Amino acid sequence: MTLTHRAGRVRAPAHGGGDTPAAGLAGPPGAGSGITGGTGGGGGRPARLDPADREQLARHPVGPRRIAALFAPHRRTIALVVVLITASSVVNLAQPFLVRGVIDDALPHGDTRLLLALTASMVGVAAVTSVIGVVQTWLATAMGQRVMHALRVQLFTHLQAQSLGFFTRTRGGEVQSRLTHDIAGMQSVVTSSATGVASNLTTAVATAVAMVVLSPAMSLISLLVLPPAIWLSRRVALIRRDVTDERQRELAALHTQVEEGLSVSGVRLAKTLGTTGRDADRFTERSDRLVGLELRSQLAGRWRMATMQIVFTAIPAVIYLAAGFPATGGGMTIGTVVAFTALQGAVFRPVMGLLNIGVQWVTALAFFSRIFEYLDLEPQIAPPAAPVRLDPAGVRGEVRFEGVRHAYDDGPDVLHGIDLVLPAGTTTAVVGPTGSGKSTLGSLLPRLNDVTEGRVSIDGVDVRELDPADLARIVGVVSQETYLVHATVRENLLLADPDASEAELWRALGAARIADTVAGLPDGLDTLVGARGHRFSGGEQQRLAIARTVLRNPPVLVLDEATSALDNTTEAQVQEALDRLAADRTTLTIAHRLSTVENADQVVVLSGGRVVERGAPRELRGAGGPFALLAARTGPDRATAAPAGGPATR
């Protein structure tokens, strides 16, 4: 045997982490060898390209320049991170050589001074690489977070500029997913991929060079042993990945059922429809399937894992065997064998990481594609490049609809050539059968939708020329779809005027005829309204929304069936408050009850998206025209009815 020195009793240290399949060898994918530097690496679990990512990239390609532009302000940080990763990888490679010195020189010769120097150097190398790793991780994470912060804010702001039509067509969960999950996933993939490439590449190259320096012959043997080990690792990981993907889909379905079934609306629906038993059975079935999938995930590829363990055990065995033959060992020392074994085990992880880089990059591109797809959406309602300034305090409130035509997307016209004047300080009630275009007309004034043709103006200024913030202060809206955020009554009201005093809050509540109700609550203004306001009745929610608009004190009001959720007694109280409030401002009321139009200065009757009649309520009643017929058909309290025919409109 050609091994030198009297170190036969010295055992090679175990390399690798807790996942090591065989002692004395760097572990399989994911096992830490203590040799690699930096972060990332992908372990040995190979990434697998999701077909949905390919479809996304085909639908919305992403150019490298656009991605590079996001990271351009951080060029120095990126360069520093790469330098640190490289330095950490190179410095850490000193460990096997220090081990060789301890085994071959210090211990056999009893050289205490050399032993102290070598062991101190081992600790020093570990300390240096640890500090470099912390600094590198901090720099890379901070850079990634700053890039994602800018992108997250940009996307949120851009989505705010989209029209209501976009949110009508798009599921709310899809918007939230892109804004949160996609950006978070993108940051994770980009950071780990960028650092992983540098870390794995430098570690693999430096380790290979060190192996050749130690023993060129043994390096050739490693080239024969590593490929089957890597292939087996990837096969086992792919099997587990398939099972994991199925398990994740089942988990997603389970989470969806929890989110929908245990929300306020979901529980109320289940109780009223009597589906609680069926929902529980469905949940039980999904949970039971998860048990089976988890077992399959843990047991998947066990035979291949057993084969891998044999291979991983064979690798150091082959090295030890080759070192014992004169033709291949070439007089290798015990220290050299130990050092070479450590390096050979350490090269596994970075090679596996490099094999995954291509798939990780496609995954990152898919994340970017989903984000850029939304950022590239052209807002249907774009703010003016040079807005006309209109002081809300000086607005008289004359509103004009001139030749207004509107169609949703590429559909048929909902409004046809509407010409209408709302004199300043007057109340105009719009009535008509369901689908006649009443709500659509009301949405054009606050610019929730834009006209397809014609113009809508306030005091002679086209609403499209006003800054959106100014228009929101000028035009207040209370719709039939009340929305209260999950916060206190006070916080909901302060959305309209953050600087409002407590007295102003109570005055607004009084105007909406809900001050006594709020005052009677244990926490008063600090009472939580609950998710979407479910702690309050429908009528109370409506009155809180009215109070919020009252607090804003806009010179122009749009009341889109604002009292639709109220009973007759409450409606009369609120309508009285609204009538007093409307005395000095222009009000457009979309009405469904005749009782809400009696005090209007003019009534406009729509049918099929056209104005078919207008005038004072009393005059129209006696004229025997569409308004009188509508009143006769719908009864004493209704001002709308199902349309006799024609296209469905809003």
LOFIDREN-237510 format. One record per residue (C-alpha): x, y, z; residue number from 1. Coordinates in steps of 0.05 Angstrom, whole numbers, plus 5000, padded with zeros to 4 digits. Last residue first. Layout:
<sites>
{site {X Y Z} NUM} ...
</sites>
This chain:
<sites>
{site {3459 5982 4656} 650} {site {3441 5950 4591} 649} {site {3405 5887 4568} 648} {site {3386 5893 4495} 647} {site {3314 5901 4475} 646} {site {3249 5880 4507} 645} {site {3193 5904 4552} 644} {site {3243 5925 4604} 643} {site {3231 5902 4675} 642} {site {3206 5960 4716} 641} {site {3231 6023 4748} 640} {site {3199 6081 4785} 639} {site {3167 6042 4841} 638} {site {3128 6066 4901} 637} {site {3057 6077 4875} 636} {site {3056 6018 4827} 635} {site {3103 5997 4772} 634} {site {3056 5999 4712} 633} {site {3019 6063 4730} 632} {site {3083 6100 4746} 631} {site {3116 6076 4682} 630} {site {3055 6097 4642} 629} {site {3057 6166 4674} 628} {site {3131 6173 4660} 627} {site {3124 6148 4589} 626} {site {3070 6200 4571} 625} {site {3002 6215 4602} 624} {site {3020 6288 4611} 623} {site {2990 6293 4680} 622} {site {3045 6255 4715} 621} {site {3097 6290 4673} 620} {site {3075 6359 4696} 619} {site {3076 6338 4769} 618} {site {3146 6309 4764} 617} {site {3175 6370 4728} 616} {site {3201 6356 4658} 615} {site {3235 6305 4614} 614} {site {3214 6250 4566} 613} {site {3243 6199 4518} 612} {site {3317 6208 4534} 611} {site {3352 6150 4500} 610} {site {3389 6089 4526} 609} {site {3333 6041 4510} 608} {site {3285 6081 4552} 607} {site {3306 6139 4596} 606} {site {3258 6186 4632} 605} {site {3288 6251 4659} 604} {site {3254 6284 4719} 603} {site {3265 6357 4736} 602} {site {3268 6399 4798} 601} {site {3263 6337 4841} 600} {site {3218 6338 4902} 599} {site {3174 6280 4880} 598} {site {3232 6239 4854} 597} {site {3249 6197 4914} 596} {site {3177 6176 4927} 595} {site {3174 6149 4857} 594} {site {3221 6094 4876} 593} {site {3276 6069 4830} 592} {site {3316 6133 4824} 591} {site {3384 6151 4796} 590} {site {3391 6219 4828} 589} {site {3436 6273 4798} 588} {site {3446 6328 4847} 587} {site {3474 6398 4838} 586} {site {3486 6433 4904} 585} {site {3454 6484 4950} 584} {site {3389 6449 4967} 583} {site {3418 6380 4958} 582} {site {3434 6373 5032} 581} {site {3363 6390 5052} 580} {site {3337 6339 5003} 579} {site {3388 6288 5027} 578} {site {3366 6297 5099} 577} {site {3293 6288 5080} 576} {site {3312 6228 5037} 575} {site {3346 6198 5097} 574} {site {3285 6205 5141} 573} {site {3237 6181 5087} 572} {site {3282 6122 5071} 571} {site {3283 6102 5144} 570} {site {3207 6098 5145} 569} {site {3200 6065 5077} 568} {site {3253 6013 5090} 567} {site {3323 6027 5065} 566} {site {3367 5987 5018} 565} {site {3348 6026 4955} 564} {site {3363 6094 4987} 563} {site {3425 6110 4945} 562} {site {3393 6088 4880} 561} {site {3454 6118 4846} 560} {site {3459 6185 4882} 559} {site {3508 6228 4844} 558} {site {3524 6293 4880} 557} {site {3558 6357 4856} 556} {site {3585 6411 4902} 555} {site {3620 6358 4944} 554} {site {3615 6362 5020} 553} {site {3663 6305 5037} 552} {site {3627 6295 5102} 551} {site {3561 6286 5066} 550} {site {3594 6231 5025} 549} {site {3615 6193 5087} 548} {site {3547 6204 5118} 547} {site {3515 6173 5057} 546} {site {3560 6113 5064} 545} {site {3541 6107 5137} 544} {site {3468 6112 5117} 543} {site {3476 6055 5067} 542} {site {3510 6011 5119} 541} {site {3454 6025 5167} 540} {site {3402 6006 5115} 539} {site {3437 5940 5100} 538} {site {3443 5923 5174} 537} {site {3508 5935 5210} 536} {site {3560 5884 5233} 535} {site {3566 5861 5161} 534} {site {3603 5925 5141} 533} {site {3646 5893 5087} 532} {site {3681 5853 5143} 531} {site {3662 5884 5209} 530} {site {3639 5956 5224} 529} {site {3687 5961 5282} 528} {site {3661 6010 5335} 527} {site {3708 6069 5348} 526} {site {3654 6120 5332} 525} {site {3612 6095 5390} 524} {site {3648 6040 5428} 523} {site {3587 6011 5464} 522} {site {3540 6031 5407} 521} {site {3484 6078 5424} 520} {site {3520 6138 5394} 519} {site {3526 6102 5328} 518} {site {3450 6090 5325} 517} {site {3434 6160 5347} 516} {site {3479 6190 5293} 515} {site {3447 6149 5238} 514} {site {3401 6199 5205} 513} {site {3448 6215 5147} 512} {site {3451 6288 5167} 511} {site {3464 6266 5238} 510} {site {3522 6222 5217} 509} {site {3552 6281 5180} 508} {site {3543 6326 5241} 507} {site {3575 6273 5285} 506} {site {3636 6270 5240} 505} {site {3641 6345 5237} 504} {site {3640 6348 5313} 503} {site {3696 6297 5317} 502} {site {3739 6339 5271} 501} {site {3751 6323 5198} 500} {site {3824 6323 5175} 499} {site {3823 6256 5140} 498} {site {3761 6277 5099} 497} {site {3725 6223 5059} 496} {site {3766 6165 5085} 495} {site {3754 6196 5153} 494} {site {3684 6167 5154} 493} {site {3708 6095 5149} 492} {site {3762 6107 5201} 491} {site {3710 6135 5250} 490} {site {3662 6077 5239} 489} {site {3720 6030 5255} 488} {site {3755 5985 5205} 487} {site {3739 5929 5156} 486} {site {3724 5976 5098} 485} {site {3653 5996 5081} 484} {site {3625 5988 5011} 483} {site {3553 6003 4993} 482} {site {3529 5978 4926} 481} {site {3467 6022 4914} 480} {site {3514 6080 4901} 479} {site {3532 6144 4938} 478} {site {3578 6187 4896} 477} {site {3609 6255 4908} 476} {site {3632 6299 4850} 475} {site {3677 6359 4863} 474} {site {3728 6327 4909} 473} {site {3734 6265 4865} 472} {site {3741 6310 4803} 471} {site {3799 6347 4837} 470} {site {3835 6281 4852} 469} {site {3823 6256 4781} 468} {site {3853 6320 4751} 467} {site {3802 6351 4705} 466} {site {3806 6350 4629} 465} {site {3764 6287 4622} 464} {site {3709 6321 4663} 463} {site {3702 6371 4606} 462} {site {3701 6441 4635} 461} {site {3639 6484 4621} 460} {site {3618 6491 4693} 459} {site {3621 6415 4698} 458} {site {3623 6379 4631} 457} {site {3605 6312 4600} 456} {site {3626 6304 4528} 455} {site {3607 6271 4463} 454} {site {3627 6201 4440} 453} {site {3649 6138 4475} 452} {site {3639 6172 4541} 451} {site {3685 6151 4597} 450} {site {3667 6106 4655} 449} {site {3678 6117 4729} 448} {site {3685 6188 4706} 447} {site {3649 6220 4765} 446} {site {3597 6244 4714} 445} {site {3599 6184 4668} 444} {site {3577 6135 4722} 443} {site {3508 6168 4729} 442} {site {3492 6155 4655} 441} {site {3513 6083 4662} 440} {site {3468 6077 4724} 439} {site {3408 6100 4684} 438} {site {3422 6061 4620} 437} {site {3352 6034 4605} 436} {site {3368 5965 4632} 435} {site {3313 5964 4683} 434} {site {3257 6012 4662} 433} {site {3266 6086 4670} 432} {site {3281 6141 4719} 431} {site {3332 6197 4724} 430} {site {3320 6249 4777} 429} {site {3351 6318 4769} 428} {site {3361 6362 4830} 427} {site {3382 6434 4822} 426} {site {3439 6476 4850} 425} {site {3471 6490 4783} 424} {site {3427 6471 4724} 423} {site {3432 6398 4702} 422} {site {3430 6400 4626} 421} {site {3419 6339 4583} 420} {site {3434 6317 4512} 419} {site {3442 6241 4507} 418} {site {3460 6217 4437} 417} {site {3450 6142 4447} 416} {site {3469 6108 4513} 415} {site {3481 6034 4520} 414} {site {3512 6027 4451} 413} {site {3527 5955 4430} 412} {site {3588 5918 4455} 411} {site {3660 5929 4437} 410} {site {3681 5951 4507} 409} {site {3619 5978 4542} 408} {site {3585 6029 4497} 407} {site {3571 6102 4509} 406} {site {3542 6161 4470} 405} {site {3536 6230 4497} 404} {site {3515 6286 4449} 403} {site {3526 6338 4504} 402} {site {3515 6320 4577} 401} {site {3520 6384 4616} 400} {site {3529 6397 4690} 399} {site {3525 6465 4723} 398} {site {3557 6458 4792} 397} {site {3576 6528 4814} 396} {site {3647 6506 4831} 395} {site {3687 6557 4872} 394} {site {3701 6513 4932} 393} {site {3719 6454 4887} 392} {site {3775 6495 4854} 391} {site {3781 6475 4782} 390} {site {3850 6466 4753} 389} {site {3850 6441 4681} 388} {site {3895 6380 4675} 387} {site {3955 6379 4628} 386} {site {3969 6306 4611} 385} {site {3897 6287 4628} 384} {site {3886 6224 4669} 383} {site {3873 6161 4629} 382} {site {3807 6125 4631} 381} {site {3816 6063 4588} 380} {site {3883 6053 4623} 379} {site {3932 6020 4575} 378} {site {3953 5953 4602} 377} {site {4029 5945 4597} 376} {site {4037 5944 4673} 375} {site {3989 5885 4677} 374} {site {4028 5844 4627} 373} {site {4092 5869 4658} 372} {site {4074 5833 4723} 371} {site {4055 5767 4690} 370} {site {4115 5769 4645} 369} {site {4162 5783 4703} 368} {site {4138 5721 4738} 367} {site {4144 5681 4674} 366} {site {4215 5707 4665} 365} {site {4233 5683 4735} 364} {site {4206 5614 4719} 363} {site {4246 5613 4654} 362} {site {4308 5632 4693} 361} {site {4296 5578 4745} 360} {site {4289 5527 4689} 359} {site {4356 5547 4659} 358} {site {4391 5551 4727} 357} {site {4371 5481 4748} 356} {site {4433 5445 4721} 355} {site {4476 5498 4754} 354} {site {4447 5480 4822} 353} {site {4461 5406 4812} 352} {site {4533 5422 4795} 351} {site {4537 5468 4856} 350} {site {4513 5412 4902} 349} {site {4557 5355 4877} 348} {site {4624 5392 4879} 347} {site {4627 5388 4955} 346} {site {4630 5312 4957} 345} {site {4691 5311 4912} 344} {site {4723 5366 4952} 343} {site {4714 5328 5018} 342} {site {4739 5264 4987} 341} {site {4800 5301 4960} 340} {site {4817 5329 5028} 339} {site {4811 5260 5061} 338} {site {4853 5227 5007} 337} {site {4905 5283 5010} 336} {site {4910 5276 5086} 335} {site {4920 5201 5081} 334} {site {4977 5213 5032} 333} {site {4976 5198 4958} 332} {site {5035 5159 4932} 331} {site {5011 5156 4860} 330} {site {4943 5130 4880} 329} {site {4922 5110 4810} 328} {site {4975 5062 4787} 327} {site {5001 5048 4857} 326} {site {4933 5022 4881} 325} {site {4909 5044 4949} 324} {site {4884 5112 4927} 323} {site {4838 5078 4877} 322} {site {4806 5038 4933} 321} {site {4797 5100 4977} 320} {site {4767 5138 4919} 319} {site {4722 5080 4900} 318} {site {4699 5074 4972} 317} {site {4687 5149 4975} 316} {site {4640 5142 4915} 315} {site {4610 5075 4934} 314} {site {4573 5102 4994} 313} {site {4540 5154 4950} 312} {site {4523 5101 4899} 311} {site {4494 5054 4951} 310} {site {4453 5111 4981} 309} {site {4429 5129 4912} 308} {site {4405 5058 4900} 307} {site {4365 5062 4964} 306} {site {4337 5129 4942} 305} {site {4318 5097 4876} 304} {site {4281 5044 4913} 303} {site {4247 5097 4956} 302} {site {4226 5136 4895} 301} {site {4163 5163 4925} 300} {site {4150 5141 4997} 299} {site {4148 5211 5029} 298} {site {4109 5242 4972} 297} {site {4062 5182 4967} 296} {site {4047 5188 5041} 295} {site {4033 5262 5034} 294} {site {3989 5249 4974} 293} {site {3948 5198 5013} 292} {site {3938 5245 5072} 291} {site {3921 5302 5024} 290} {site {3866 5259 4994} 289} {site {3835 5254 5063} 288} {site {3835 5329 5071} 287} {site {3800 5336 5004} 286} {site {3748 5285 5023} 285} {site {3736 5316 5091} 284} {site {3727 5386 5061} 283} {site {3675 5358 5012} 282} {site {3639 5324 5070} 281} {site {3640 5388 5111} 280} {site {3612 5428 5053} 279} {site {3557 5376 5042} 278} {site {3538 5380 5116} 277} {site {3539 5456 5117} 276} {site {3496 5461 5054} 275} {site {3431 5482 5087} 274} {site {3418 5538 5038} 273} {site {3411 5591 5092} 272} {site {3468 5564 5134} 271} {site {3515 5555 5076} 270} {site {3500 5625 5049} 269} {site {3511 5657 5117} 268} {site {3576 5619 5126} 267} {site {3601 5640 5057} 266} {site {3581 5713 5066} 265} {site {3617 5719 5133} 264} {site {3677 5681 5107} 263} {site {3686 5609 5128} 262} {site {3664 5576 5063} 261} {site {3700 5621 5014} 260} {site {3768 5624 5048} 259} {site {3765 5552 5074} 258} {site {3742 5525 5006} 257} {site {3798 5564 4972} 256} {site {3848 5537 5021} 255} {site {3827 5466 5006} 254} {site {3831 5477 4931} 253} {site {3900 5507 4940} 252} {site {3920 5447 4983} 251} {site {3897 5399 4929} 250} {site {3937 5437 4877} 249} {site {3997 5436 4923} 248} {site {3991 5360 4933} 247} {site {3989 5349 4858} 246} {site {4052 5391 4850} 245} {site {4085 5353 4908} 244} {site {4070 5286 4875} 243} {site {4102 5308 4810} 242} {site {4161 5339 4848} 241} {site {4173 5275 4886} 240} {site {4182 5237 4822} 239} {site {4226 5293 4794} 238} {site {4269 5292 4857} 237} {site {4281 5217 4850} 236} {site {4301 5225 4778} 235} {site {4346 5285 4792} 234} {site {4384 5249 4846} 233} {site {4393 5187 4802} 232} {site {4423 5229 4746} 231} {site {4469 5266 4793} 230} {site {4496 5201 4822} 229} {site {4503 5171 4753} 228} {site {4543 5233 4729} 227} {site {4589 5237 4791} 226} {site {4625 5170 4786} 225} {site {4660 5176 4719} 224} {site {4683 5248 4728} 223} {site {4706 5229 4798} 222} {site {4754 5177 4768} 221} {site {4785 5231 4725} 220} {site {4795 5274 4786} 219} {site {4830 5216 4821} 218} {site {4883 5216 4766} 217} {site {4894 5292 4769} 216} {site {4905 5289 4845} 215} {site {4908 5348 4893} 214} {site {4915 5402 4840} 213} {site {4861 5370 4798} 212} {site {4814 5369 4858} 211} {site {4830 5442 4872} 210} {site {4813 5461 4800} 209} {site {4747 5424 4804} 208} {site {4730 5458 4870} 207} {site {4746 5526 4842} 206} {site {4703 5514 4780} 205} {site {4644 5485 4819} 204} {site {4648 5538 4873} 203} {site {4654 5596 4824} 202} {site {4596 5570 4782} 201} {site {4552 5551 4840} 200} {site {4560 5617 4877} 199} {site {4555 5662 4816} 198} {site {4495 5626 4787} 197} {site {4462 5619 4856} 196} {site {4469 5693 4872} 195} {site {4429 5711 4810} 194} {site {4382 5652 4815} 193} {site {4368 5662 4890} 192} {site {4354 5736 4882} 191} {site {4313 5729 4818} 190} {site {4273 5670 4844} 189} {site {4257 5701 4911} 188} {site {4241 5769 4883} 187} {site {4197 5738 4829} 186} {site {4161 5696 4880} 185} {site {4145 5758 4922} 184} {site {4123 5796 4860} 183} {site {4080 5739 4836} 182} {site {4050 5726 4905} 181} {site {4032 5798 4922} 180} {site {4009 5841 4864} 179} {site {4000 5784 4816} 178} {site {3959 5744 4866} 177} {site {3917 5803 4887} 176} {site {3897 5817 4815} 175} {site {3880 5744 4803} 174} {site {3841 5739 4868} 173} {site {3797 5798 4847} 172} {site {3777 5762 4783} 171} {site {3784 5805 4722} 170} {site {3727 5827 4675} 169} {site {3692 5872 4725} 168} {site {3759 5898 4750} 167} {site {3779 5919 4680} 166} {site {3711 5950 4667} 165} {site {3717 5993 4729} 164} {site {3773 6030 4693} 163} {site {3846 6022 4708} 162} {site {3884 6078 4742} 161} {site {3886 6041 4809} 160} {site {3920 5984 4772} 159} {site {3978 6030 4753} 158} {site {3987 6053 4824} 157} {site {3989 5982 4851} 156} {site {4037 5960 4795} 155} {site {4085 6018 4807} 154} {site {4083 6007 4883} 153} {site {4099 5933 4874} 152} {site {4154 5947 4823} 151} {site {4188 5997 4868} 150} {site {4183 5951 4928} 149} {site {4207 5892 4886} 148} {site {4271 5930 4866} 147} {site {4282 5952 4938} 146} {site {4270 5882 4964} 145} {site {4319 5852 4915} 144} {site {4373 5901 4933} 143} {site {4362 5890 5007} 142} {site {4364 5815 4997} 141} {site {4428 5816 4956} 140} {site {4464 5864 5004} 139} {site {4442 5827 5067} 138} {site {4459 5759 5037} 137} {site {4528 5783 5016} 136} {site {4542 5813 5084} 135} {site {4520 5750 5120} 134} {site {4559 5705 5073} 133} {site {4622 5747 5079} 132} {site {4618 5742 5154} 131} {site {4609 5666 5149} 130} {site {4666 5660 5099} 129} {site {4712 5698 5145} 128} {site {4692 5659 5207} 127} {site {4700 5591 5172} 126} {site {4768 5611 5145} 125} {site {4789 5635 5214} 124} {site {4767 5571 5247} 123} {site {4808 5530 5197} 122} {site {4866 5579 5204} 121} {site {4865 5568 5279} 120} {site {4868 5493 5266} 119} {site {4927 5502 5220} 118} {site {4966 5549 5264} 117} {site {4954 5508 5327} 116} {site {4975 5444 5292} 115} {site {5037 5478 5264} 114} {site {5057 5500 5334} 113} {site {5041 5431 5363} 112} {site {5084 5393 5313} 111} {site {5073 5322 5337} 110} {site {5103 5296 5272} 109} {site {5043 5252 5253} 108} {site {4992 5304 5277} 107} {site {5020 5367 5245} 106} {site {5043 5341 5177} 105} {site {4997 5292 5141} 104} {site {4933 5298 5181} 103} {site {4936 5372 5200} 102} {site {4964 5393 5132} 101} {site {4910 5353 5096} 100} {site {4856 5387 5138} 99} {site {4886 5455 5119} 98} {site {4883 5435 5046} 97} {site {4810 5414 5053} 96} {site {4793 5481 5087} 95} {site {4827 5527 5037} 94} {site {4768 5519 4990} 93} {site {4729 5566 5034} 92} {site {4771 5625 5012} 91} {site {4754 5613 4939} 90} {site {4679 5606 4950} 89} {site {4676 5665 4997} 88} {site {4716 5709 4949} 87} {site {4671 5691 4891} 86} {site {4609 5705 4931} 85} {site {4637 5771 4955} 84} {site {4657 5793 4885} 83} {site {4589 5775 4858} 82} {site {4554 5814 4914} 81} {site {4599 5875 4901} 80} {site {4582 5874 4826} 79} {site {4507 5870 4842} 78} {site {4512 5927 4892} 77} {site {4549 5970 4842} 76} {site {4497 5957 4788} 75} {site {4438 5974 4833} 74} {site {4406 6030 4792} 73} {site {4407 5983 4732} 72} {site {4367 5928 4767} 71} {site {4299 5947 4738} 70} {site {4330 5965 4671} 69} {site {4360 5896 4667} 68} {site {4289 5867 4667} 67} {site {4269 5911 4608} 66} {site {4334 5896 4572} 65} {site {4323 5821 4579} 64} {site {4259 5825 4538} 63} {site {4195 5794 4564} 62} {site {4145 5758 4519} 61} {site {4070 5763 4535} 60} {site {4029 5706 4507} 59} {site {4088 5660 4493} 58} {site {4117 5677 4561} 57} {site {4052 5660 4596} 56} {site {4044 5595 4557} 55} {site {4114 5573 4575} 54} {site {4102 5590 4649} 53} {site {4036 5551 4647} 52} {site {4076 5490 4623} 51} {site {4114 5492 4690} 50} {site {4187 5477 4680} 49} {site {4215 5430 4731} 48} {site {4267 5452 4781} 47} {site {4314 5398 4801} 46} {site {4318 5381 4875} 45} {site {4393 5375 4885} 44} {site {4404 5439 4921} 43} {site {4381 5501 4882} 42} {site {4447 5534 4891} 41} {site {4425 5596 4927} 40} {site {4471 5631 4974} 39} {site {4544 5648 4978} 38} {site {4600 5598 4988} 37} {site {4604 5524 4979} 36} {site {4649 5482 5023} 35} {site {4606 5470 5085} 34} {site {4576 5410 5051} 33} {site {4504 5426 5064} 32} {site {4457 5372 5042} 31} {site {4405 5399 4995} 30} {site {4414 5349 4940} 29} {site {4451 5288 4965} 28} {site {4500 5289 5022} 27} {site {4575 5300 5023} 26} {site {4607 5235 5042} 25} {site {4636 5201 5104} 24} {site {4572 5170 5126} 23} {site {4520 5152 5075} 22} {site {4454 5184 5056} 21} {site {4473 5253 5082} 20} {site {4409 5290 5097} 19} {site {4434 5315 5165} 18} {site {4490 5354 5133} 17} {site {4551 5338 5092} 16} {site {4620 5312 5105} 15} {site {4638 5260 5156} 14} {site {4710 5266 5178} 13} {site {4760 5215 5152} 12} {site {4783 5171 5208} 11} {site {4855 5175 5234} 10} {site {4880 5105 5254} 9} {site {4920 5097 5190} 8} {site {4958 5161 5202} 7} {site {5028 5133 5206} 6} {site {5054 5168 5145} 5} {site {5048 5148 5072} 4} {site {4995 5112 5031} 3} {site {5028 5067 4980} 2} {site {5000 5000 5000} 1} 
</sites>
